[in-house]
Amino acid sequence: TNPFPVRRQLGEAPQKTHTQLLTMVWSRVPSTALTARTILVGRESVDSAYRAINKIMSNTGLSKHLSRLRYYEKPTKERERREYEKCLRIYNREMKKKVEFVMKQHAPLPPI
């Protein structure tokens, strides 16, 4: 119980703690992305291990998500980003369908 409660303006969301933010980050990362990831570090291969960790984090999207959480994102910019990501997912899905269709047409005939 805080004797000096923080006053908020009407409609303002409460601030999240670091634990809540980390829970949000880890809940959005696929569980298979970070399971069983062991990087062996030798005497002189610290740089290569660091590059491997960064590669894993960038492939899972964790580093991008953490960098977004570092600073406040205005609601309009967040809507624009989410709309762009939505359009990108739709585009990628449609392109995948087209490629599969073309590859199916050019598939070799089965032997008779």
N, C-alpha and C positions, 0 to 999 in steps of 0.2 A: 504494500500500500504506500503510494507516494504521497507525502504530505503536500507537495506542490504539483498538482496535476497540470499537464500541458494543456493550454487552451487552444482549441482549434476553431477555425471558421466553419460556418455552416456548410456541410457537404464535403468537407475535406477528409480524405481517407487517413486512418491512423498509420503511423510510420511502422515499417516492418523491422524486426530485429535481424541481426546477421544470421542467426540460426534459422529463422523463417525463410530468409532469402536463399540460404544454402539448401534447405529442404525443397524449395521451389525449383532450384536449378537441378538437383539430383533427380527429382521426380519427373522432369521433362526429358532427361537423357535416357535413351534406351538402355535397359539393364544389360544387354549383351555387349554394349559398346565398351564397358569398363570392367567386365568380369574377366578374371584370369589374365590380367595384363601384368606381366613381370618384365622389367627391364634390368638386365644385368649390367653393372657398371664396373669396368676394369680400372686400372690405375690411370690410364691416359684417355679413356673413352668417355669422359664426363660430357664433353660437347656432343658426342653422338647420341648419348642417352638423353640429353636435353632436347635434341632435335627429334628423337623418337617420341618423347612425351608430348612435345608441341604438335607433332604430326597426328598423334592419336586424338589429342584434344581438338584440333581443327577439323578432323574428319567427323567427329561426333557432334561438332557444333557447340561444344562447351565453351571454348575460348571466346567465340563471338557473343554467346549469351552472357558470359561474365562481363565482357566489356560493355554490353548494353546496360547491365545492372550498375555499373560503376558510376554513371552519371544519370541525371534526371532526363527522361525523354518526354518532350511535350506531347500532349494527347493528339494533336494534329499529326505530328511526325510519326507517332506510334501507329495511328490509323493508316497513314500512307504506307508505312513499312509493312504492316500486316496485309494490306490490300495488294501490295506488290508481291509479297511472298505467296499469297493465295493465287494470284494470276500466274506466277512462275510455276507453282505446283500443277495448275491446270494445264499450262502449256507443255510441261514436261510429260505429264500423263498422256496427253493427246499425241505428242511426238512419238512416245513409246508405242502407242497403239498403231500409228502409221508405219513405223519401222517394222513392227511385228507382222503387219499385213503385207508389206512389200516382201519381207523375207519369206513369208509363207507362200507367196505367189512364185517366188524364184527357187523354191525348194526342189531338190532333185526328185524325180519320180521314183516310187518304190519299184523294186525289181518284180517282174511277173514270173 
